[in-house]
């Protein structure tokens, strides 16, 4: 599992922030736990997709983790909406 150079506690905090930002932008109504999950899983999924496509990641550190978590969480919310329809 690739966390962009951040520790587990930082990943939870930054993942929560990324998930919350995605919740605000995508206008979804999820709770704090789901925000954390979406942010962390979103960052991991997006990093995996970028590595599979041989595209450089956003960098290492909390800023990169926040960006990938936010974009990844938005993608997960979007995909979840497609599945539910």
N, C-alpha and C positions, 0 to 999 in steps of 0.2 A: 504494500500500500504506500502510495507516494503522497506525502503531506507538504511538499514544497519547502522543506527545511524548518517547519514549525513543529513544536511539541504537541502532545495530545491535549493538554489543557488549553493551549493557545488555539489549537484546531477547533475545540468546542466553542470557545468564545468568538473567534473569527467566523466560524461556521454559522453560529447563531446570528451574528450581525449580517452575514451574506444572505442567509435565509430570510431574515426580517426585511432586508432591502428588496429581495426578490418578491416577497409577499406584498410589499407596498407597490412595486412597479407592476406586477402581474394582477393586482387586485384580487388575491386569493385570501381566504380566511383560515389560516392555520395557526396553531398555537406555538408557544415557545419551543417545546420539544420537537415538533415537526420542523420548525425553522432551523434548529440546530442540525437535525438529520438532513434536511434538504441542502443546507450549506456545505456540510462535510461530504455527503455523497455526491453532490453536484460537482464539487472540486475534484474528487477522485475520478468521477465519470468523464468530466471534460478533459482532465489530464490524460486519461487513457485514450480518449478519442483523438486528441492532438498528437499523442505519441504514435498511435496506429497510422495516422495520416502523415507521419514524419514531418509534422509542423512544430516549430519551436514553441515551448511553453512561455508563459508570461514572465518567468524568472523565478527566483527563490526568495522566500520571506513572506512576511504577513501580508504585504500589499498584493503580491502575486496570488496568495491563497484567497484573499478577499475577492479579487477580480474573477478568478476561476470558479470560486464558490458561488458568487453572484450569478455569473453567466450559466454555470451548470445547474443551479437551482431554478433559474428561469426556464431552462430547457426541460427540466424534470416536471415543473408545473405545467408547461405547455403539453408535454407528452401525456401527463396524467389526464389532462382535459380531453385530449384526443381519444384516449382509451375509454373514458366515461361516456362519451357521446355515442 
